[in-house]
Amino acid sequence: MLLCRSLLRLLALALLCLGICAGVPAQAAGGYRTSGDCDGFPKVSLRTPDGLCVGLVAAGLRFARGVAVIGDDIYVADMGSWEKGRGRLLRLPEGGRGAPQVLLTKLDRPNGLVPTPDGKLLLGLAGRIVSVDPKADPPAAALRDVVTGLPNDGRHPLAALALAPDGALFVNVGSATDHCERADDSAPDPAKPCPETEGTPPRGSVLRVAADALPVDARTLAPFARGLRNSMALAALPNGTPLALVNARDAIDQADPSLSDEALPHDVYTVLRENADYGWPYCYDDRKSSPEYPHFDCGRVEVPILLLPPHAAPLGMLVYRGSALPGLEGRVLMTYHGYRDTGHRVMALAIDDRGLPQGQPQPLVSGWDAAKGIRPQGAPVGLAEMADGSVLISEDHNGTLLRLARVRPAASP
């Protein structure tokens, strides 16, 4: 009987690992060939500053987006696909070394994932944000709506989140279109406001929900800031100041052939100001009028804090608070997810205590171009800091979880 039980446990673990493999062996996994060790995980071939390395924690995570850490447990929001109801919430215990567990299934396009001080998780789904106690048995019984009434359609229905130290929750409300084009893909009427910016809540905005206002219907909230096409990366400084990385529009050359789609417009790093308007869809870059709205007065919109490379597609941001990774303390880490030359890398930006840049972003993880038999093209999305100061990086297209860590000296013989 004991032998039968042991065999059943091994069979269950094997079936689980058909979909998820953690603590992967030093062989090709998730498209990566590994060689050597990176602080206890198989090392992958990526460029980092001296003294740092990247290890492969897990593969087979399907469409890994948000990542969060509570204690020694790692949580990953697996969106599954862009189809509704295919998402999961995963737990990787023992810092990613334990057997993975599926906590929730049939979730609708999960994306943002942040831990709360009381050991729960806030999970962004299409149309709502939920709270879940991952230690509950079962976790599904502990799901609670926190924010409802968010739009769940259009080009950008995914909820990005940031939790401020005072408990305030910042939520992205992405635009329904690329640049307010009509249903037949024709240009909008330049004499009228973009209809989706007049909704409740307006598309292309960021909401702020006070801790004592939860739960709340988003349709009752005024936007904290607007004119932000798709703020897929949000963070809050220790003083509560919100930061945003904004994905700018595509195909500007189709509206004006004299403009280069490769060079314009820039994605944006900005420090959000309450009641500020950042211009989308009427303006882009440094107060330039969009081709569809040539007569709009862009002098009245907010100036971007920092222009990032065009089409870098920043999807994740972390204010690094540890000291284990040299040279990164207090810096903003950013994932560039884009498939063009400006994307597939992780960058680090020095800021002051107000969030203002002190120079330009610098490469942190790069050399992520596809190399057959060595690595896939990078697809970084989420970032999370572990208690030991290492940084987790989730990848959606590759279905992997990576870990940026300090190189440990080899043990003496």
Secondary structure, DSSP 8 states (H G I E B T S, - for coil): -HHHHHHHHHHHHHHHHTT-EES--SS-BTTB-EEEEETTEEEE--B--TTEEEEEEEE--SSEEEEEEETTEEEEEE--SSSTT-EEEEEETGGGTS--EEEEEEESS---EEE-TTS-EEEEETTEEEEE-TTSSSGGGG-EEEEE-----SS-----EEE-TTS-EEEEE--SSSSS--TTS----TTS--GGGGSSS-SSEEEEE-GGG-SEEGGG---SEE--S---EEEE-TT--EEEEE---S-HHHH-TTS-TTT-S--EEEE--TTEE--TTTEETTTEE-TT-TT--GGGS---SEE--TT--EEEEEE---SSSTT-TT-EEEEE--SSTT-SEEEEE-B-TTS-BSS--EEEEB--S-BTTTB----EEEEEE-TTS-EEEEETTTTEEEEEEE-------
